[in-house]
């Protein structure tokens, strides 16, 4: 079954993720439309991925498509997605769905009114270890959950095509809204509820934060999320129950570790997804299946509202990390000679 689909935004995520997956789907690649405000970039994408049409404004294709993938810079998500929803076009939006909870809630309402699918590309939900943790927590195999920890970070190396990720030229928000959108969604998804923020610290100092720490608590459980764009962190999670503890790599494909009162053992996973290309294939197949009415999307927009609320709560109560080296500089500069 063919689907006329538009990919809006032909930057790094579209070229690495959405477009290769769509180009491999029979009946979809022949009707693919690429959209980007940069005429050279969209022409290159059209040629590379054999798209049937290219446009420089998403409003040109609103009435010509049956589905859309929105991969523009995050500060434009809400406006572009809303334009498609008003025309009753199903949408898969890159994370975060929107930069404020009010915007995200308005999009969920608009999708409900239009009666169309609105999904979000929170890809961690497709990763084997993350899915295994959800299944074990929900099944009660770890007992009552007491502690959740996520430590995710690496030196930033994403091949951006715009500068909107950094500084006030974009959202002014950094690693929390980027990597944190995945981490906090994992927590809400695992626990089935949104915990409260007890402390949030970052290094923003008026700009986009590159390092952040989120502390939270709720329903007898506490936790911490450490995020970094500056250095490599373990990229692991740890879920402590009163019966067993589950640990794994966020990007692990094959196994997790289960530690009980008497022993620790590796638990082999048998996932369908074993590589990044397979993740993108599953994401696209999931969205197309939802568009065709065959399934509920893996990440409906309504499901990410709790994590967006957590992000907003963090920014509302941010504290700077202790930086004693700046105190020394400040003291030295105040000395009168």
N, C-alpha and C positions, 0 to 999 in steps of 0.2 A: 504494500500500500504506500503510494507516494505521499509526501508531505511537503508543501511549499513552506520553507523555513528561512528566516532571516537571522544572520548573526550580526548584531549591532556592536561595533567596536572590533577592530582587527589588530589589536595590540598583542602583547606577549601571551596572555592566557588564551585568547582565541586561536592564535597560531600554534600553540603548543598542545592545546587541549581540545577545544570544541571543533575546530575546522578539520583536523585530521580524522577525528572520529566520524563526523558527518560525511566527509568525503568517501568513507568506506562503506556507507550504508546504501544498498541498492534502492532506487526509487526516491531517495532523498537528495543525493548528490546532484542529480539532474535538475533539481528545482531549487538549488541553493542560491540565496541572495546574500551578498556581503555588503555591509554598510560601515562607512567610516568617514569622518569629516575631512580627513587627509586624502586627497585625490590620488596621490602616488601610492600611499599605503593600501588603499582599497583596490587599486588596479593590480598591484602586486599580489594581493590575496586572491583576487578573482582568477588570475592566471595560474597561481600555484595550486589552488584547490579546485580548479575547473568549475567555478561558480557560474551559474547561468546569467547572473546580472550583478551589477555593482551600483551603489548609490552613495551619495555623500550626506544624506539627511534621512533619518529613519522615518520621518513623516511622509516621505515619498512612497514608502512601501506598506504603510499601515493597512491598506485595503487589498493588498496583493498577496498576503501570506496567511498561512494557517497556524503558524507558531513562530515564536521569536526567542532567541537567546541574547540576553543583554550582558555585554562584557565591556561596557564603557567605564571610565574612572568612577569610583564609588560615589563621589559627590553628585553624579548625574543619574544614578540608578533610579531614584524615586520618580523623577520627571519622565524618563524614557519608558520605564515599566508602566507608569500610569497611562501614557499615551496608547500603548498597546491594549491594556486592559479595557479602556473606554471603547475600543473597537472590538471587544470580545475575542482578543487574540491570546491564547495561552502563552505563558512566559516561563522560561528558566533564567533566573537572574544569578549572576555571580554574587558571591558573598562579599561584604554583608548586604543583606537585602536593601537596607537604607542606612543613612548615617544618624538617624534619630528614631526613637521608638514611635513618636507620633507619625512620622512618614511611613514606617513599616506597618503600623496598624492601619493606616489609611489604605495602603496597598492591599492588605489582606481583606479589608472590607470591600474594596472595589472588585477584587477577584470573586468574592462571594456574590456580590450583586450581579456581576456579569455571568456568573456560572461557569467560569473557566479555571483551568489549572494555573496556579502560581507556585513554582518550585524554586528552591534555592540550592546553589552548588556548594553545599557544605560537604566536601568530599570525604572528610574523615569518617563519616557514617558508612562508607563503603569499604574502609580498610579492615582487614580480617581481625587484627588484635582489638581494635576499637569495637567492632561488632561482637566479638567474643565476650568482651567485658560487659557490654550491655546485656547480653543474653544471660550471663552468669549472675549479674546483679539482680536482674528482674526475676530470675528463677529462684533467688534466695540461696544460691549455692555458697555464697561467702558469709552468710548470716547477715546481721544488721550492719550496715555500712557505717564505719566510724571515721574514716579519713580518706581523702582523695588528693593525690598530688600529680601534677603534670609539669614537666620541665622541657620546654621546646625552644630551640634557638639555633641559629647558624649565622655566619657572616652574610649579610644581605647580598644576593647576587642575581636577583630576578631581572631579566632584560627589559626594563621599562621602556615604553615608547612615549610616555609623558612624565612630567615631574610632579604630578598631582599627589603622589604618595608622601612627599616630603614638604614640610613648611606650610605657611599660611596661604600659599598659592592654591592649595587643594583643600583638604579638610582640616589641616592642622593636627590631625590624629595619626598615630603611627602604628607600632607593632601590636598594641592592644586591639585595634580595630581590624588589623590584618590577620596575623596569626591567632590573636586572641579570639577572633570570631569563630575559629574552629575549636579552640580549647574550651571556651565557655559553653559552646553548643554541646560538646561531648559531655560535660558535667551535667547540664540540664537534661540531656537525653538519657544518660546513665541513671540519674537519680529520679527522673520522672517529675521533677519540680525545680523551681528556681531558688537556690540558697541566697542568703543575704550577704552583701559585701561587709566585711568587718574592717578591712584596711586595704587601701590601694596606694602604691608608690610607683613613681617613674622618674625618668631623667629629662623630662620635656623642657623645663626652664623656658616656657613660652613657645616652643616649637613642637615638632613631631617627636614623640617618645620613641627611643630605640631599645630601651630596656624597661621592663615593667614587672611588678609583682602584685598579684591579686590574692588576698586572703578572704575566705568566706566561711560561713557556717549555716547550718539549717537541719532540723529534724535529727538532732543528735550526732550530726556529722560535721567535721571541720575539714578545711582543705586549703591548698595553695597552688597557684599557677605562676611559674616563672617563665618569662618570655624575653627573647633577645634577638636583635638584628645585628649585634656586634660580635658575638662569639658563639662558638658551638656549645650547646648544652647537651645533656644526655639524650634528649628526644625520647623520653620514656614516660610512662604513667605507672602509678601505684595505687591500688584500691585496697584498703584495709577493712576487712569485716571482722566481726567478733569470733568467726570460726576459721576463715582462711584469708590469705592475702594474695591478690593477683597482680603480677607485674609484667610489663611488656614494652616493646618498642612501639611507638606510635605508628611507624611505617613498617612494622614487622609483618611479614607475609606468612610465616610458617609455624611459629610457636609462641607461647606465653609461659610464664612460670607461676606455679601455684605453691604457696608455702603455708603449711598447716602447723599445728602444735607439735607434730612429731617429725615431719619431713618436708623437704622441698623437692619438687619435681617439675620437669619440663612437660608441658602439654602440647602435643602436636595439633596444629589446625589443618583443616582440609578446605581451604577457601577456593571459591571460583576466581577471585581476584588475586593475582600473583605478581603484578607489575603495574607501573604507572599507566602504560597504554591500556591495560585491561580495566583500570579504574575509569578512564575516560570513556571507554566503550560501554561500560555498565551505566555510567551516568547518562549518556545519550540514549541508550536503549530504554532506560527507566523513564526518561522524559517523553520520548516518543510513544512509549506504551501508555503513559498517562494521557497524552494528547489524543490518542486513539480510543480512550475510554477502557483500556484493558486492565488498568491497575491504578492504585493510589500512588502518587509520587513518593519516593523514599524520604524526601525532605520537603514537606509542604510548608509554605511560607508561614503559616500560623505556628508551626513547631519552633521556629527560630526566634519568635518574639521574646521568650524568657531570656535568651542569651543576649539579645540586643538590649533588653532592660538592664542586665548586669553590666554591660559595657557602659551604658549611659550612667548608671549609678557610680561606676568607678570614676569616670571623668568628673562627675559632680563632687567627688570627695577626694580628689587626688592630693597626694603629698609628695614632696620631693624626696628622693633618696638622700640619706646623709652624704654630703660631699665635703669633707673637712679640708680638702685641698683648696676649695674655693673660699672657705673661711680664712685660710692663711693669706690668700691673695688679697682678700678684702681688707684684712687687718693691715697688711703691708701698704696698701694704697692709701690708707687713712692716716698714716704717719706724717706729721708735719715736720719738715726739715728746716 
